[in-house]
Amino acid sequence: MIQEISMIIRLSLLELLAFTGPVLLIGLLLGQMEQLSNNYLQRSFGRKALLLTAWIGVPVHEVGHLLMCWLFGHKVRKVKLLDIRSDDGTLGYVQHSYDRSSLFQSMGNFFIGIGPILSGNIFLILSMYILLPELFSSFSGQLSAFTGDSRPFLSVLPASLELMSNLIANMLDPANLGNPMFWIYIFLALGVSAHIALSRADLKGAARGLPVMLMILILANSLVFVLYDSTPYAASEIFRYNIYLLGFSILSMFFSAMNMALAYTAWSLKKRMS
């Protein structure tokens, strides 16, 4: 009996890590790129340079938190989608509370914390669909192939790099460069990507949902074991979820890297001229 309990706990921990680890890793990667970009921008033009992208990026970020609060039944106490006059430098926030006795609301803390990654990527895809339908058609076709193919784990990284290289090639198509809608999309995408990363408060809030998610997984795996005398192994489903997550995050990682490159270029030019 003790062996079975230990096996269920280990399996639940593995499933929790596989489900939450990649999105938190993407959040940390985006956060590192955002931190470097902001550092170069502020050293080049001062803190007010961040406001150039804040008007679109911060509201999209906060809407991600807000929608998840509503979805998981949290009580929203105060919302600031954009605050450029705050004393502590905070550009936006969503204050919320929840019933700690509710497993559903407690689990929701994780999704509220990662909300900006979801809202940011949805914005990037929807705005491409509206402004650049041909580019969207090409990207969505490649994305469908990326997420639809059954692939071994070791092939994910090369396939991701191929998806990103195809995206870059399509972006640099001469037909796009002469299209005003293309430059509007680039400006919006850079603005959203500049503020898509998870803050420390976001990560801390997301972490509050992990113990409850683990408890739910343990209960679910225990129930299946009692009913079917076996433990489920959801590795293939979780792997497919991670493939979709990575595929949809390609856009935000691409534009975050572009933000970082542009900010570094501006800082380098200013340094040479001074």
N, C-alpha and C positions, 0 to 999 in steps of 0.2 A: 504493500500500500504506500509506504514511504517512497519507494522507487517511482511509483506512478505519479505521485504528487510532485516529486522533484522534476520528473520529465515534463509535466504540464507547465510548471513554472519556467523551466528553461525554454520550452517552446514558445511560451507567451512572451518572454523577454526578447527572444529572437525575432518574433513577429513585430513587436513594438519597435525594436531597433530598425528593422527593415522598412517599416511603414513611415516612421517619423524621421529617421536619420538622414535620408537623402534631401528632404525639403529643408531641414535645418542646415545641412551642409551647403545647399544652394543659397540659403539666406546668409550664411556666414561669408560665402564667396562674394556675393553681391555687396555685402556690407564692407568687405575689405576694399573692393574696387571703388565703392562710393566714398569711403574714407580717404583714399588716395586722391580721388578726383577733387573732393572738397578742399583737401589740403593744398593741392597745386593751384586751384582757383583762388583761394583766399590769399595765398602768397603772391599771386599775380595781380589780382584786382581788388582784394579786400573782401570782407564778409558779405557785402551787398551783392556780390556777383552771384551768390547762391539764390538770390531772389529772382534771377532771370528765369530759372526753371521751377522755382517753388510754386508759382501761381497755378501750374497744372499738376506737377508731381506730388505735392503735399496733399491736395484734396483727393487725388486718386488713392494715395496711401491710406488716408484716414477713412475713406469710404470702404476700403477693404475691411478695416476693423469694425466699422459701423454695421455693415451688412451681416457679418458673422455674429455680432452681438444680437441683432434681431433674429437671426436664424436659430440661435441657441437659447433664446428667451432671456437674455440678460437685460437688466434695467439700465437704459442709457441715461446718465445723469447730466452730462454736459458734453457738447461737441464743439470743437473749433476746427473747421476744415482748413483754415489758413489764418495764421496770426503773425503778422510781420512786425508787430510792436511789442512782443513779449519781452519781459525783463531777463529771463533766463535763456533766451535764444531758441526756445521751443517753437517750431513753426506750425504745429497742429497737434491735436490730441482728441481722444475719445475717453471720457470717464464713464465707467460702468460698474455695476454691482450684480451679484448673483446669489442664489440660494445655495449655500454650501452643502446642504443635505440632498441636493438634486445631482444625481450622477450625470445626467444629460448636460446640465448647465456647467458642472465642473469640468467635464470632458471638453466642453465648448471653448474653454480657455486656450487650448492648443490651437484650435482653428481660428480663434480671434487673433492670437499672436501672429500667425502666418498669413492672415488676411491680405496684407499688402502685396504679397507675392502673387496671390490669386487675382486680386483686382488689377494689379499692374499688367500681368500677362494677358488678361481678358481685354483690357483697354488697348494694348498693342495690337492684338489680333483683330478686334472689332474696328479700330481706326484704319487698319490696313484694308480690311474688307470694304469700308466705306470710301476711302480716299484712293486706294490703289487696287481695284478689283482684279486686274490681270496679275499683279504681283502676288496678291492673296491666293489666287487660283493656283499659281505655280507653287507657292510655299505650302499651301494646304495639301496639294498632291504629294509633295515630298514628305510632308509630315505624316500623312496617312501611310505611306510606304514605310516610314521609319517606325511608326507605332504598330503597324499591322503585321510586319514580318516577324516570324518566330526566329529569334536569334540567341546564340549563346551569350553568356555574361561578358566574356572577354571581347566580344565584337561591338559592344555598346559604345565605347569611347571612339573607335574609328568611325562608326556610323554617325555619331554626334558631330565629329569634326567634318565629315563629308556633308552633313546637313547644313552646318554653318558656312562651309565654303561655297555651297550652292546658293545660300542666301546672299552672301557677299557678291557673288557673280551676278545674281539677278538684280541686286541693288545698283550695281555699277553699269547696268545696261544703258547704253546711250539714249534709248527711248525714255528711260526714267529721268535722266539728268536734265532733260528739257521740259519736264512736266512740272508745273507749279505745285500740283497736289503732292508730288513726291517730296518736295522741300518742306511743305507744311507737315507732312507725316514725319519726316526726319526730325523737325523741330519739336513736335509733340512727343515723339518716341524718346528723344534725348532727355526731355524734361521729365517724363514719367520715370525713366530708368535712373535718373539722378536721385530719385527719392523712393525707390522701390525696396531698398534693403531694410532688413529688420533691425530695429534699435535694440539696445540692451533691455529696455523695458518690454519690448515685444517678445524677446527671447525668454525673459523671466516670466512673463505672463503665459507664454506657450508651455513652459515647463510645469506650470501648475496643473495642467491637464494630463500630464503623463502618468502620474500614479493612478488616476481614475481609469485611464485607458488600459493600463496594465491589469487592473483589477477586473475590468470587463472582459479582457481577453482570457484571463485565468478562469473566470466563471463560464465563459462560452466554451473553452476547450474542455473544462471539467464536465460540462453538460453533455457534450458530444461523446466524451469518453464513457460516461455512465450509460448513455443510450445505445452507443454502437460498439463499445468495448475497444475503441481505437481513438487515436488523437488525429485531428485534421492537420494537414500540412498545406498551408496557404502560400507557399513560396512562389508558385507560378503566378498566382493572382497578384501578389504584392509586387513581384518583378514587373508584371505588365503595368501596374499602376505607376511604378517608378519610371518606366519607359515613357508613358504619357507625360508624367511630370517633367522629365528631362526634355522631351520634345517641345512642350509648350514653353519651357523656360529658356530655350535657345535664343528667342528674340530678346528677352530682358538681359541675358548675359552678353549678347552681341552689342546691344546699345550701351550697356554699362561699360564694356571694354572700350567702345568708341568714345564715351564721355571721358574715361581715364586718359586715353591717348590724346584727345584734344586739349584737356587740361594740362597734361604734361608738356605738350608742344608749346602752349601759351607761356607756361612757366619757363621753359628752356629759352624761348625767344627773348623774353623779358630779361632773363639772367644774362644773356649774351649782349644785350643792348645797354645794360646798366654798367 
